[in-house]
Amino acid sequence: MTDCHLTNKRLTIKGVLFDLDGTLADTAPDMIEALNISLAQFGFAAANSSELRYQASHGSLALVQTALPEQNEAMHAQVQSALLNNYPQVNGKHCQLFTGLEIFLELLSEHDIPFGVVTNKPARFTRPLMIKMGFEKRMPTIISGDSTLHSKPHTAPMQLAAQQLSVQPEHILYLGDAERDMQAAKASGMHAGLAKWGYIGPNDAINDWPSDISFEDPNSLTEWLKNHLSI
């Protein structure tokens, strides 16, 4: 099911970009395992993964703050540092594409529509994960949080990705599950697609986010591409 402002408009989509965590791949299990390893090192009990899942798109500090709401900033910083040290050993261990996305990626490939990633995840974590998932040869662009001087919602990483795709921004669909993703896409002149299957919390005011279109699941994304794009 889609909710969009674009259904009456024939688009020429020549490229697709994804946020990584919570949009392309379900990375939360790996991040939460790294968090719980770190919590144990400081004598804290394991955190409840159902509460943490919504924070997975917002980075390591958000995870730590959610797991340890009563602790001070200094302790948060220590546990965050441990998490970042522990994450490489579990990066990609449990991570999977969201169900149905491989069909969408195959459809893109069939129509020679290039796709890639723009994430705020640092390159030292993004690159190994993309290699492990077999995407480094399928994607002409993989932009990490430190690939440019600024990360999303700044337009710099979006512009670099468009250049590497060799596609003008107005012909790119950017899919993400956070407000900053929609802001970055719109500011860059791309079509902002909200991935509602991602790490969206119950208190997130998604109706206030500047998205052009939203998708309940990857299957609705695939059907939309088939039915509404000039491909």
Stockholm file with secondary structure:
# STOCKHOLM 1.0

chainA/1-231         MTDCHLTNKRLTIKGVLFDLDGTLADTAPDMIEALNISLAQFGFAAANSSELRYQASHGSLALVQTALPEQNEAMHAQVQSALLNNYPQVNGKHCQLFTGLEIFLELLSEHDIPFGVVTNKPARFTRPLMIKMGFEKRMPTIISGDSTLHSKPHTAPMQLAAQQLSVQPEHILYLGDAERDMQAAKASGMHAGLAKWGYIGPNDAINDWPSDISFEDPNSLTEWLKNHLSI
#=GR chainA/1-231 SS CEEESCTTSCBCCCEEEECTBTTTEECHHHHHHHHHHHHHHTTCCCCCHHHHGGGGGGCHHHHHHHHCTTSCHHHHHHHHHHHHHHHHHHTTTSCEECTTHHHHHHHHHHTTCCEEEECSSCHHHHHHHHHHTTCTTTCSCEECTTSSSSCTTSSHHHHHHHHHHTCCGGGEEEEESSHHHHHHHHHTTCEEEEETTSSCCTTCCGGGSCCSEEESSHHHHHHHHHHHBCC
#=GC SS_cons         CEEESCTTSCBCCCEEEECTBTTTEECHHHHHHHHHHHHHHTTCCCCCHHHHGGGGGGCHHHHHHHHCTTSCHHHHHHHHHHHHHHHHHHTTTSCEECTTHHHHHHHHHHTTCCEEEECSSCHHHHHHHHHHTTCTTTCSCEECTTSSSSCTTSSHHHHHHHHHHTCCGGGEEEEESSHHHHHHHHHTTCEEEEETTSSCCTTCCGGGSCCSEEESSHHHHHHHHHHHBCC
//
